[in-house]
Amino acid sequence: MTYKVTEEHGYAIVHLAGDIDLSCSAEVRRALLERLAAAQSTLVDMSGVSYIDSSGIASLVEAYQTARKKHLEFGLVAVSEPALSVLELARLDKVFPIHASASAVAR
């Protein structure tokens, strides 16, 4: 798993790539929570995610809940088919705001 952070339209965008599993979900969690601790609305670009397990999903859920408590925006963008399948299975595609791209998110 790799990640990088960029900024666009006032959002921190965390670009994830590769397998998101127990071996790296703590790193994903830390990256997301750091942005939210800095009071940055955050988008997670999941276009490069080839696999995500329950620990990765838990990191996304925790970040989403943290964002809501802080009144910050949080959403997923460009979700890959493998990741979307897992989100749909858990019915989280109805919970997370999911956008086609970061530029599609209206400010």
Residue frames as a rotation matrix with the C-alpha (Angstrom) as fourth column:
MET 1
0.583 0.813 0.000 0.00
0.813 -0.583 0.000 0.00
0.000 0.000 -1.000 0.00
THR 2
-0.711 -0.701 0.056 1.14
0.700 -0.713 -0.036 3.50
0.065 0.014 0.998 -0.78
TYR 3
0.515 0.852 -0.093 -0.43
0.850 -0.522 -0.072 6.85
-0.110 -0.041 -0.993 -0.19
LYS 4
-0.755 -0.626 0.197 0.20
0.630 -0.775 -0.046 10.47
0.182 0.089 0.979 -0.91
VAL 5
0.143 0.775 -0.615 -1.59
0.804 -0.453 -0.384 13.63
-0.577 -0.440 -0.688 0.14
THR 6
-0.734 -0.256 0.629 -2.41
0.588 -0.703 0.401 16.55
0.339 0.664 0.666 -2.11
GLU 7
-0.405 0.652 -0.641 -4.67
0.347 -0.539 -0.767 19.57
-0.846 -0.534 -0.008 -1.76
GLU 8
-0.881 0.229 0.414 -7.33
0.366 -0.223 0.903 20.65
0.300 0.947 0.113 -4.19
HIS 9
-0.183 0.876 0.447 -10.30
0.036 -0.448 0.893 23.02
0.982 0.180 0.050 -3.89
GLY 10
-0.057 0.117 0.992 -9.74
-0.870 -0.493 0.008 23.39
0.490 -0.862 0.130 -0.14
TYR 11
0.916 0.376 0.136 -9.66
-0.398 0.818 0.416 19.64
0.045 -0.435 0.899 0.53
ALA 12
-0.313 -0.897 0.312 -6.88
-0.820 0.421 0.387 17.37
-0.478 -0.135 -0.868 1.67
ILE 13
0.689 0.491 -0.533 -6.95
-0.699 0.643 -0.313 14.47
0.188 0.588 0.786 -0.75
VAL 14
-0.127 -0.670 0.731 -5.46
-0.680 0.595 0.427 11.21
-0.722 -0.443 -0.532 0.46
HIS 15
0.358 0.137 -0.924 -4.65
-0.876 0.391 -0.282 9.05
0.322 0.910 0.260 -2.57
LEU 16
0.142 -0.251 0.958 -4.54
-0.588 0.757 0.285 5.37
-0.796 -0.604 -0.040 -1.62
ALA 17
0.310 -0.074 -0.948 -3.10
-0.874 0.371 -0.314 2.63
0.375 0.926 0.050 -3.83
GLY 18
-0.666 -0.585 -0.463 -2.59
-0.440 0.809 -0.389 -1.11
0.602 -0.056 -0.797 -3.51
ASP 19
-0.046 0.597 -0.801 -3.95
0.474 0.719 0.508 -3.49
0.879 -0.356 -0.316 -0.90
ILE 20
-0.307 0.057 0.950 -5.45
-0.739 -0.644 -0.200 -1.93
0.600 -0.763 0.240 2.23
ASP 21
0.384 0.374 -0.844 -5.32
0.156 0.875 0.459 -4.65
0.910 -0.308 0.278 4.88
LEU 22
0.944 0.073 -0.321 -4.36
0.319 0.035 0.947 -5.28
0.081 -0.997 0.010 8.49
SER 23
0.146 -0.984 -0.103 -0.68
0.982 0.132 0.137 -4.76
-0.121 -0.121 0.985 7.76
CYS 24
-0.775 -0.497 0.389 -1.20
0.575 -0.811 0.109 -1.11
0.262 0.308 0.915 6.72
SER 25
0.186 0.948 0.260 -4.61
0.682 -0.315 0.660 -0.02
0.707 0.055 -0.705 7.96
ALA 26
0.414 -0.103 -0.905 -3.04
0.805 -0.422 0.416 1.74
-0.425 -0.900 -0.092 10.97
GLU 27
-0.697 -0.711 -0.096 -1.02
0.541 -0.608 0.580 3.88
-0.471 0.352 0.809 8.54
VAL 28
-0.506 0.626 0.594 -4.19
0.529 -0.318 0.786 4.74
0.681 0.712 -0.170 6.59
ARG 29
0.483 0.705 -0.520 -5.98
0.828 -0.173 0.534 5.58
0.286 -0.688 -0.667 9.85
ARG 30
-0.009 -0.602 -0.798 -3.13
0.735 -0.545 0.403 7.85
-0.678 -0.583 0.448 10.95
ALA 31
-0.866 -0.343 0.365 -2.98
0.500 -0.548 0.671 9.65
-0.031 0.763 0.645 7.59
LEU 32
-0.164 0.898 0.409 -6.71
0.559 -0.258 0.788 10.35
0.813 0.358 -0.459 7.62
LEU 33
0.590 0.440 -0.677 -6.94
0.801 -0.212 0.560 11.38
0.103 -0.873 -0.477 11.27
GLU 34
-0.404 -0.795 -0.453 -3.94
0.763 -0.566 0.312 13.73
-0.504 -0.220 0.835 10.92
ARG 35
-0.782 0.164 0.602 -5.76
0.388 -0.628 0.675 15.66
0.488 0.761 0.427 8.20
LEU 36
0.260 0.965 0.020 -8.91
0.495 -0.151 0.856 15.86
0.829 -0.213 -0.517 10.28
ALA 37
0.296 -0.245 -0.923 -6.95
0.923 -0.174 0.342 16.91
-0.245 -0.954 0.175 13.38
ALA 38
-0.781 -0.606 -0.154 -5.64
0.515 -0.763 0.390 19.80
-0.354 0.225 0.908 11.28
ALA 39
-0.076 0.892 -0.445 -9.28
0.095 -0.438 -0.894 20.73
-0.993 -0.110 -0.051 10.60
GLN 40
-0.729 -0.182 -0.660 -9.04
-0.623 -0.226 0.749 19.87
-0.285 0.957 0.052 6.90
SER 41
0.537 0.839 0.091 -12.04
-0.615 0.463 -0.638 18.53
-0.577 0.286 0.765 5.05
THR 42
-0.505 -0.830 0.237 -10.78
-0.571 0.527 0.629 15.31
-0.647 0.183 -0.740 3.52
LEU 43
0.659 0.577 -0.482 -11.41
-0.749 0.441 -0.495 13.23
-0.073 0.687 0.723 0.43
VAL 44
-0.092 -0.648 0.756 -10.05
-0.333 0.735 0.590 9.73
-0.938 -0.198 -0.284 -0.04
ASP 45
0.234 0.064 -0.970 -9.11
-0.972 0.045 -0.231 8.88
0.029 0.997 0.073 -3.63
MET 46
0.089 -0.091 0.992 -9.55
-0.418 0.900 0.120 5.12
-0.904 -0.426 0.042 -3.90
SER 47
0.709 0.216 -0.671 -8.95
-0.700 0.102 -0.706 4.74
-0.084 0.971 0.224 -7.64
GLY 48
-0.061 -0.856 -0.514 -5.75
-0.761 0.373 -0.531 2.78
0.646 0.359 -0.673 -7.01
VAL 49
-0.256 0.013 0.967 -7.09
-0.849 0.476 -0.231 0.44
-0.463 -0.880 -0.111 -4.32
SER 50
-0.464 0.009 -0.886 -6.92
-0.637 0.692 0.340 -3.16
0.616 0.722 -0.315 -5.50
TYR 51
-0.086 0.417 -0.905 -8.17
0.527 0.790 0.314 -4.73
0.846 -0.450 -0.288 -2.25
ILE 52
-0.475 -0.045 0.879 -9.56
-0.655 -0.648 -0.388 -3.53
0.587 -0.760 0.278 1.08
ASP 53
-0.472 0.295 -0.831 -10.40
0.515 0.857 0.012 -5.64
0.715 -0.423 -0.557 4.12
SER 54
0.523 0.816 -0.247 -12.45
0.656 -0.200 0.728 -4.93
0.545 -0.543 -0.640 7.23
SER 55
0.096 -0.544 -0.834 -9.55
0.859 -0.378 0.346 -3.19
-0.504 -0.749 0.430 9.00
GLY 56
-0.875 -0.373 0.309 -9.24
0.484 -0.696 0.531 -0.75
0.017 0.614 0.789 6.09
ILE 57
-0.118 0.927 0.355 -12.99
0.444 -0.271 0.854 -0.19
0.888 0.259 -0.379 6.12
ALA 58
0.483 0.270 -0.833 -12.81
0.874 -0.087 0.479 0.43
0.057 -0.959 -0.277 9.89
SER 59
-0.533 -0.741 -0.409 -10.20
0.715 -0.652 0.251 3.16
-0.452 -0.159 0.877 9.30
LEU 60
-0.782 0.314 0.538 -12.51
0.274 -0.602 0.750 4.86
0.559 0.734 0.385 6.80
VAL 61
0.266 0.940 -0.211 -15.48
0.602 0.009 0.798 4.61
0.752 -0.340 -0.564 9.18
GLU 62
0.182 -0.266 -0.947 -13.49
0.931 -0.264 0.253 6.09
-0.317 -0.927 0.199 12.07
ALA 63
-0.853 -0.521 -0.019 -12.32
0.475 -0.792 0.383 8.98
-0.215 0.318 0.924 9.90
TYR 64
-0.452 0.777 0.438 -15.87
0.327 -0.313 0.892 9.59
0.830 0.546 -0.112 8.68
GLN 65
0.472 0.644 -0.602 -17.19
0.779 0.015 0.627 9.67
0.413 -0.765 -0.495 12.26
THR 66
-0.213 -0.648 -0.731 -14.36
0.841 -0.502 0.201 11.98
-0.498 -0.572 0.652 13.35
ALA 67
-0.899 -0.099 0.427 -15.09
0.361 -0.720 0.593 14.35
0.248 0.687 0.683 10.46
ARG 68
0.006 0.986 0.165 -18.78
0.474 -0.148 0.868 14.48
0.881 0.073 -0.468 11.38
LYS 69
0.416 0.107 -0.903 -17.96
0.908 -0.109 0.406 15.30
-0.055 -0.988 -0.142 15.03
LYS 70
-0.435 -0.698 -0.569 -15.69
0.596 -0.697 0.399 18.12
-0.675 -0.166 0.719 13.87
HIS 71
0.564 0.759 -0.325 -18.22
0.175 -0.495 -0.851 19.37
-0.807 0.423 -0.412 11.28
LEU 72
-0.388 -0.732 -0.560 -15.77
-0.601 -0.260 0.756 18.69
-0.699 0.630 -0.339 8.46
GLU 73
0.633 0.557 -0.537 -16.53
-0.766 0.354 -0.536 17.21
-0.108 0.751 0.651 5.06
PHE 74
-0.477 -0.710 0.518 -15.33
-0.531 0.702 0.474 13.68
-0.701 -0.049 -0.712 4.34
GLY 75
0.673 0.726 -0.145 -15.93
-0.561 0.372 -0.739 11.60
-0.482 0.579 0.658 1.26
LEU 76
-0.103 -0.628 0.772 -14.61
0.279 0.727 0.628 8.95
-0.955 0.280 0.101 -1.06
VAL 77
0.430 0.197 -0.881 -13.71
-0.714 -0.524 -0.465 9.67
-0.553 0.829 -0.084 -4.69
ALA 78
0.153 -0.353 -0.923 -13.01
-0.908 0.319 -0.273 7.52
0.391 0.879 -0.272 -7.73
VAL 79
0.088 -0.068 0.994 -13.66
-0.732 0.672 0.111 4.30
-0.675 -0.737 0.009 -5.80
SER 80
-0.708 -0.440 -0.552 -12.22
-0.699 0.551 0.456 1.27
0.104 0.709 -0.698 -7.62
GLU 81
0.134 0.788 -0.600 -14.47
-0.612 0.543 0.575 -1.70
0.779 0.290 0.556 -8.43
PRO 82
-0.258 -0.234 -0.937 -12.85
0.426 0.843 -0.328 -4.02
0.867 -0.484 -0.118 -5.83
ALA 83
-0.984 -0.119 -0.133 -13.24
0.172 -0.441 -0.881 -1.42
0.046 -0.890 0.455 -3.07
LEU 84
-0.518 0.855 0.026 -16.77
-0.829 -0.509 0.231 -0.51
0.211 0.098 0.973 -4.14
SER 85
-0.040 0.476 -0.878 -17.77
-0.161 0.865 0.476 -4.19
0.986 0.160 0.042 -3.99
VAL 86
-0.601 -0.248 -0.760 -16.70
0.661 0.381 -0.647 -4.37
0.450 -0.891 -0.065 -0.35
LEU 87
-0.963 0.271 -0.002 -18.46
-0.234 -0.835 -0.499 -1.08
-0.137 -0.480 0.867 0.49
GLU 88
-0.273 0.906 -0.324 -21.64
-0.784 -0.015 0.621 -2.33
0.558 0.423 0.714 -1.17
LEU 89
-0.219 0.130 -0.967 -21.45
0.264 0.962 0.069 -5.66
0.939 -0.240 -0.245 0.66
ALA 90
-0.697 -0.117 -0.707 -21.28
0.716 -0.073 -0.694 -3.79
0.030 -0.990 0.135 3.97
ARG 91
0.342 0.888 0.307 -23.91
0.903 -0.401 0.153 -1.31
0.259 0.225 -0.939 2.71
LEU 92
-0.011 -0.453 -0.891 -21.47
0.629 -0.696 0.346 1.51
-0.778 -0.556 0.293 3.41
ASP 93
-0.777 -0.181 0.603 -21.97
0.616 -0.418 0.668 2.85
0.131 0.890 0.436 -0.10
LYS 94
0.225 0.927 0.300 -25.18
0.642 -0.373 0.670 4.31
0.733 0.042 -0.679 1.39
VAL 95
0.659 -0.049 -0.751 -23.28
0.695 -0.343 0.632 5.91
-0.288 -0.938 -0.192 4.29
PHE 96
-0.309 -0.881 -0.359 -20.17
0.543 -0.473 0.694 7.46
-0.781 0.020 0.624 2.75
PRO 97
0.677 0.336 -0.655 -20.51
-0.335 -0.651 -0.681 10.34
-0.655 0.680 -0.328 0.32
ILE 98
-0.095 -0.673 0.733 -19.03
0.563 0.571 0.598 8.87
-0.821 0.469 0.325 -2.89
HIS 99
0.564 0.193 -0.803 -18.03
-0.390 -0.795 -0.465 11.10
-0.728 0.576 -0.373 -5.79
ALA 100
0.949 -0.172 0.263 -16.73
0.314 0.495 -0.810 10.36
0.009 0.852 0.524 -9.30
SER 101
0.024 -0.967 0.255 -13.71
0.742 -0.154 -0.652 12.65
0.670 0.205 0.714 -8.80
ALA 102
-0.366 -0.241 -0.899 -12.32
0.843 -0.495 -0.210 15.30
-0.395 -0.835 0.385 -6.48
SER 103
-0.998 -0.039 -0.052 -13.19
0.013 -0.898 0.440 18.00
-0.064 0.439 0.896 -9.00
ALA 104
-0.415 0.909 -0.041 -16.82
0.282 0.171 0.944 16.78
0.865 0.380 -0.328 -8.97
VAL 105
-0.155 0.321 -0.934 -17.14
0.988 0.038 -0.151 17.74
-0.013 -0.946 -0.323 -5.30
ALA 106
0.224 0.324 0.919 -18.96
0.425 -0.881 0.207 21.08
0.877 0.345 -0.335 -5.21
ARG 107
-0.714 -0.457 -0.531 -17.76
0.689 -0.325 -0.648 23.68
0.124 -0.828 0.547 -2.74
